[in-house]
Amino acid sequence: MSSEPRHPTYWHSRAYGLFAANPFGVRDFTADKSQDGSLTVEPGQRLSFHHRVVIHPGDVRTANIAALYGKYAAER
């Protein structure tokens, strides 16, 4: 399991070609207006996000996503 904030993250796409990981859009993705999606990084501190995108032919059953995620998680 990742220690990154908001893991697993939210993803979204747009008709003009945007496909993005967006850990800051909590308010819109959950429809909870009490969440603003902000994170505070203290001066001198560091925040990193790591994501992997898998593009494959076929459907989710043929992609073996669980095994790919397990390999990715082990590398982190």
Secondary structure, DSSP 8 states (H G I E B T S, - for coil): ---STTSS--EEE-TTS-EEE-TT-HHHHHT-TT--------TT------------SS-HHHHTHHHHHHHHHHH-
